[in-house]
Amino acid sequence: MKMPDVITIDPEILGGTPVFKGTRVPVKTIFEYLEDNFTLGEFLECFPSVSRDMALKVLSCSEEALLTSAA
């Protein structure tokens, strides 16, 4: 699964805010939940339109981007 398969940026959806593809759930929401000490499972329960695979892909790509930029 590639990032374009997971994230959509469309000016017609939440003014171009990056969202999980096929939803209106902003990608930043997963990070806000995790920062507030919610588990991934709790996030997925609150946003059932986001699949576990989609959430894990976003987290994995974010980790790779951070580690690559820090090197």
N, CA, C and O atoms as a GROMACS GRO file, in nm:
protein
  284
    1MET      N    1   0.086  -0.118   0.000
    1MET     CA    2   0.000   0.000   0.000
    1MET      C    3   0.090   0.124   0.000
    1MET      O    4   0.174   0.140   0.088
    2LYS      N    5   0.071   0.211  -0.098
    2LYS     CA    6   0.149   0.334  -0.110
    2LYS      C    7   0.070   0.449  -0.050
    2LYS      O    8  -0.051   0.440  -0.031
    3MET      N    9   0.140   0.558  -0.021
    3MET     CA   10   0.074   0.674   0.041
    3MET      C   11  -0.043   0.726  -0.041
    3MET      O   12  -0.145   0.760   0.019
    4PRO      N   13  -0.035   0.735  -0.175
    4PRO     CA   14  -0.153   0.781  -0.249
    4PRO      C   15  -0.274   0.688  -0.232
    4PRO      O   16  -0.388   0.727  -0.256
    5ASP      N   17  -0.248   0.564  -0.191
    5ASP     CA   18  -0.357   0.470  -0.165
    5ASP      C   19  -0.420   0.495  -0.028
    5ASP      O   20  -0.526   0.441   0.003
    6VAL      N   21  -0.354   0.578   0.054
    6VAL     CA   22  -0.396   0.597   0.192
    6VAL      C   23  -0.443   0.739   0.221
    6VAL      O   24  -0.534   0.760   0.302
    7ILE      N   25  -0.383   0.838   0.155
    7ILE     CA   26  -0.412   0.979   0.184
    7ILE      C   27  -0.464   1.049   0.059
    7ILE      O   28  -0.416   1.027  -0.052
    8THR      N   29  -0.564   1.134   0.080
    8THR     CA   30  -0.619   1.217  -0.027
    8THR      C   31  -0.605   1.363   0.013
    8THR      O   32  -0.632   1.400   0.127
    9ILE      N   33  -0.564   1.445  -0.082
    9ILE     CA   34  -0.563   1.590  -0.064
    9ILE      C   35  -0.646   1.648  -0.178
    9ILE      O   36  -0.607   1.645  -0.294
   10ASP      N   37  -0.762   1.699  -0.141
   10ASP     CA   38  -0.858   1.749  -0.240
   10ASP      C   39  -0.920   1.878  -0.186
   10ASP      O   40  -0.976   1.878  -0.076
   11PRO      N   41  -0.912   1.986  -0.261
   11PRO     CA   42  -0.969   2.112  -0.212
   11PRO      C   43  -1.119   2.103  -0.181
   11PRO      O   44  -1.172   2.186  -0.106
   12GLU      N   45  -1.186   2.005  -0.238
   12GLU     CA   46  -1.330   1.988  -0.213
   12GLU      C   47  -1.358   1.911  -0.083
   12GLU      O   48  -1.473   1.905  -0.038
   13ILE      N   49  -1.255   1.852  -0.023
   13ILE     CA   50  -1.272   1.776   0.102
   13ILE      C   51  -1.195   1.847   0.212
   13ILE      O   52  -1.072   1.851   0.210
   14LEU      N   53  -1.267   1.904   0.306
   14LEU     CA   54  -1.210   1.977   0.419
   14LEU      C   55  -1.107   2.081   0.376
   14LEU      O   56  -1.005   2.100   0.442
   15GLY      N   57  -1.133   2.147   0.264
   15GLY     CA   58  -1.047   2.255   0.217
   15GLY      C   59  -0.906   2.213   0.180
   15GLY      O   60  -0.814   2.294   0.184
   16GLY      N   61  -0.888   2.087   0.144
   16GLY     CA   62  -0.755   2.039   0.104
   16GLY      C   63  -0.673   1.980   0.217
   16GLY      O   64  -0.556   1.946   0.197
   17THR      N   65  -0.732   1.968   0.334
   17THR     CA   66  -0.662   1.904   0.446
   17THR      C   67  -0.637   1.758   0.409
   17THR      O   68  -0.728   1.691   0.360
   18PRO      N   69  -0.515   1.706   0.431
   18PRO     CA   70  -0.490   1.564   0.403
   18PRO      C   71  -0.581   1.476   0.488
   18PRO      O   72  -0.584   1.489   0.611
   19VAL      N   73  -0.655   1.387   0.423
   19VAL     CA   74  -0.746   1.295   0.493
   19VAL      C   75  -0.714   1.152   0.451
   19VAL      O   76  -0.653   1.128   0.348
   20PHE      N   77  -0.758   1.058   0.534
   20PHE     CA   78  -0.748   0.918   0.496
   20PHE      C   79  -0.840   0.897   0.376
   20PHE      O   80  -0.956   0.939   0.377
   21LYS      N   81  -0.788   0.834   0.273
   21LYS     CA   82  -0.861   0.815   0.148
   21LYS      C   83  -0.997   0.750   0.172
   21LYS      O   84  -1.009   0.653   0.246
   22GLY      N   85  -1.099   0.806   0.108
   22GLY     CA   86  -1.234   0.753   0.119
   22GLY      C   87  -1.306   0.796   0.245
   22GLY      O   88  -1.416   0.747   0.274
   23THR      N   89  -1.244   0.888   0.322
   23THR     CA   90  -1.305   0.936   0.447
   23THR      C   91  -1.296   1.088   0.452
   23THR      O   92  -1.243   1.152   0.361
   24ARG      N   93  -1.348   1.143   0.560
   24ARG     CA   94  -1.330   1.284   0.590
   24ARG      C   95  -1.251   1.298   0.720
   24ARG      O   96  -1.262   1.398   0.790
   25VAL      N   97  -1.172   1.196   0.752
   25VAL     CA   98  -1.091   1.194   0.874
   25VAL      C   99  -0.953   1.252   0.844
   25VAL      O  100  -0.877   1.192   0.768
   26PRO      N  101  -0.921   1.369   0.901
   26PRO     CA  102  -0.789   1.427   0.878
   26PRO      C  103  -0.677   1.335   0.929
   26PRO      O  104  -0.690   1.274   1.035
   27VAL      N  105  -0.570   1.326   0.854
   27VAL     CA  106  -0.457   1.242   0.894
   27VAL      C  107  -0.400   1.288   1.028
   27VAL      O  108  -0.355   1.206   1.108
   28LYS      N  109  -0.402   1.419   1.052
   28LYS     CA  110  -0.345   1.470   1.177
   28LYS      C  111  -0.419   1.416   1.299
   28LYS      O  112  -0.365   1.416   1.410
   29THR      N  113  -0.542   1.370   1.281
   29THR     CA  114  -0.621   1.320   1.393
   29THR      C  115  -0.556   1.199   1.459
   29THR      O  116  -0.560   1.186   1.581
   30ILE      N  117  -0.495   1.110   1.380
   30ILE     CA  118  -0.431   0.992   1.439
   30ILE      C  119  -0.317   1.035   1.531
   30ILE      O  120  -0.297   0.976   1.638
   31PHE      N  121  -0.242   1.137   1.490
   31PHE     CA  122  -0.131   1.185   1.573
   31PHE      C  123  -0.182   1.254   1.699
   31PHE      O  124  -0.124   1.239   1.807
   32GLU      N  125  -0.290   1.329   1.686
   32GLU     CA  126  -0.349   1.395   1.804
   32GLU      C  127  -0.397   1.291   1.905
   32GLU      O  128  -0.377   1.307   2.025
   33TYR      N  129  -0.461   1.185   1.857
   33TYR     CA  130  -0.507   1.079   1.947
   33TYR      C  131  -0.390   1.013   2.019
   33TYR      O  132  -0.394   0.994   2.140
   34LEU      N  133  -0.287   0.980   1.944
   34LEU     CA  134  -0.171   0.914   2.005
   34LEU      C  135  -0.101   1.007   2.103
   34LEU      O  136  -0.054   0.963   2.208
   35GLU      N  137  -0.092   1.136   2.071
   35GLU     CA  138  -0.032   1.234   2.163
   35GLU      C  139  -0.113   1.245   2.292
   35GLU      O  140  -0.057   1.272   2.398
   36ASP      N  141  -0.244   1.224   2.282
   36ASP     CA  142  -0.332   1.232   2.399
   36ASP      C  143  -0.343   1.097   2.471
   36ASP      O  144  -0.434   1.077   2.552
   37ASN      N  145  -0.251   1.007   2.442
   37ASN     CA  146  -0.241   0.876   2.509
   37ASN      C  147  -0.355   0.780   2.478
   37ASN      O  148  -0.381   0.688   2.557
   38PHE      N  149  -0.422   0.798   2.366
   38PHE     CA  150  -0.518   0.699   2.320
   38PHE      C  151  -0.440   0.592   2.245
   38PHE      O  152  -0.333   0.620   2.190
   39THR      N  153  -0.491   0.471   2.242
   39THR     CA  154  -0.426   0.365   2.167
   39THR      C  155  -0.471   0.369   2.021
   39THR      O  156  -0.569   0.434   1.987
   40LEU      N  157  -0.398   0.299   1.938
   40LEU     CA  158  -0.438   0.287   1.798
   40LEU      C  159  -0.576   0.224   1.789
   40LEU      O  160  -0.659   0.266   1.709
   41GLY      N  161  -0.601   0.124   1.871
   41GLY     CA  162  -0.731   0.058   1.875
   41GLY      C  163  -0.844   0.155   1.908
   41GLY      O  164  -0.952   0.149   1.849
   42GLU      N  165  -0.819   0.244   2.002
   42GLU     CA  166  -0.921   0.343   2.039
   42GLU      C  167  -0.946   0.440   1.924
   42GLU      O  168  -1.061   0.477   1.898
   43PHE      N  169  -0.840   0.481   1.856
   43PHE     CA  170  -0.856   0.567   1.739
   43PHE      C  171  -0.943   0.498   1.635
   43PHE      O  172  -1.036   0.557   1.582
   44LEU      N  173  -0.912   0.372   1.606
   44LEU     CA  174  -0.986   0.297   1.505
   44LEU      C  175  -1.132   0.276   1.545
   44LEU      O  176  -1.220   0.275   1.459
   45GLU      N  177  -1.158   0.260   1.674
   45GLU     CA  178  -1.296   0.248   1.721
   45GLU      C  179  -1.373   0.378   1.696
   45GLU      O  180  -1.491   0.375   1.660
   46CYS      N  181  -1.307   0.491   1.717
   46CYS     CA  182  -1.372   0.621   1.698
   46CYS      C  183  -1.390   0.656   1.551
   46CYS      O  184  -1.480   0.732   1.515
   47PHE      N  185  -1.304   0.600   1.466
   47PHE     CA  186  -1.308   0.631   1.322
   47PHE      C  187  -1.309   0.501   1.242
   47PHE      O  188  -1.209   0.467   1.178
   48PRO      N  189  -1.421   0.429   1.244
   48PRO     CA  190  -1.427   0.299   1.178
   48PRO      C  191  -1.409   0.304   1.027
   48PRO      O  192  -1.387   0.200   0.964
   49SER      N  193  -1.417   0.421   0.967
   49SER     CA  194  -1.394   0.432   0.822
   49SER      C  195  -1.245   0.424   0.787
   49SER      O  196  -1.210   0.407   0.671
   50VAL      N  197  -1.158   0.436   0.888
   50VAL     CA  198  -1.014   0.422   0.868
   50VAL      C  199  -0.976   0.278   0.901
   50VAL      O  200  -0.999   0.230   1.012
   51SER      N  201  -0.917   0.209   0.804
   51SER     CA  202  -0.876   0.070   0.830
   51SER      C  203  -0.745   0.067   0.909
   51SER      O  204  -0.668   0.163   0.907
   52ARG      N  205  -0.723  -0.043   0.976
   52ARG     CA  206  -0.599  -0.062   1.051
   52ARG      C  207  -0.479  -0.051   0.958
   52ARG      O  208  -0.378   0.010   0.993
   53ASP      N  209  -0.488  -0.111   0.838
   53ASP     CA  210  -0.379  -0.105   0.742
   53ASP      C  211  -0.347   0.039   0.702
   53ASP      O  212  -0.230   0.076   0.690
   54MET      N  213  -0.451   0.120   0.681
   54MET     CA  214  -0.430   0.259   0.645
   54MET      C  215  -0.358   0.334   0.757
   54MET      O  216  -0.262   0.407   0.731
   55ALA      N  217  -0.402   0.315   0.878
   55ALA     CA  218  -0.342   0.383   0.993
   55ALA      C  219  -0.196   0.340   1.010
   55ALA      O  220  -0.108   0.424   1.032
   56LEU      N  221  -0.170   0.211   0.998
   56LEU     CA  222  -0.033   0.162   1.014
   56LEU      C  223   0.057   0.213   0.903
   56LEU      O  224   0.175   0.241   0.927
   57LYS      N  225   0.006   0.226   0.782
   57LYS     CA  226   0.085   0.278   0.671
   57LYS      C  227   0.125   0.423   0.696
   57LYS      O  228   0.239   0.462   0.673
   58VAL      N  229   0.031   0.504   0.743
   58VAL     CA  230   0.061   0.644   0.772
   58VAL      C  231   0.167   0.653   0.882
   58VAL      O  232   0.261   0.732   0.872
   59LEU      N  233   0.153   0.573   0.986
   59LEU     CA  234   0.250   0.576   1.095
   59LEU      C  235   0.388   0.529   1.048
   59LEU      O  236   0.490   0.587   1.085
   60SER      N  237   0.390   0.425   0.967
   60SER     CA  238   0.516   0.371   0.917
   60SER      C  239   0.587   0.472   0.826
   60SER      O  240   0.708   0.494   0.839
   61CYS      N  241   0.514   0.533   0.735
   61CYS     CA  242   0.574   0.631   0.645
   61CYS      C  243   0.620   0.755   0.721
   61CYS      O  244   0.722   0.815   0.686
   62SER      N  245   0.548   0.793   0.824
   62SER     CA  246   0.588   0.907   0.906
   62SER      C  247   0.717   0.876   0.981
   62SER      O  248   0.806   0.960   0.990
   63GLU      N  249   0.726   0.756   1.033
   63GLU     CA  250   0.848   0.713   1.102
   63GLU      C  251   0.967   0.717   1.006
   63GLU      O  252   1.073   0.769   1.040
   64GLU      N  253   0.948   0.661   0.887
   64GLU     CA  254   1.056   0.660   0.787
   64GLU      C  255   1.099   0.802   0.752
   64GLU      O  256   1.219   0.830   0.741
   65ALA      N  257   1.003   0.891   0.734
   65ALA     CA  258   1.034   1.030   0.697
   65ALA      C  259   1.113   1.099   0.809
   65ALA      O  260   1.208   1.172   0.782
   66LEU      N  261   1.073   1.076   0.932
   66LEU     CA  262   1.143   1.138   1.045
   66LEU      C  263   1.285   1.083   1.058
   66LEU      O  264   1.380   1.159   1.080
   67LEU      N  265   1.300   0.953   1.045
   67LEU     CA  266   1.432   0.894   1.060
   67LEU      C  267   1.524   0.932   0.945
   67LEU      O  268   1.644   0.948   0.964
   68THR      N  269   1.469   0.946   0.828
   68THR     CA  270   1.548   0.984   0.712
   68THR      C  271   1.593   1.129   0.722
   68THR      O  272   1.708   1.161   0.690
   69SER      N  273   1.504   1.216   0.765
   69SER     CA  274   1.538   1.358   0.774
   69SER      C  275   1.633   1.386   0.890
   69SER      O  276   1.706   1.485   0.888
   70ALA      N  277   1.633   1.300   0.991
   70ALA     CA  278   1.720   1.319   1.107
   70ALA      C  279   1.861   1.272   1.080
   70ALA      O  280   1.954   1.308   1.152
   71ALA      N  281   1.878   1.190   0.977
   71ALA     CA  282   2.010   1.134   0.949
   71ALA      C  283   2.100   1.231   0.876
   71ALA      O  284   2.215   1.198   0.846
   0.00000   0.00000   0.00000
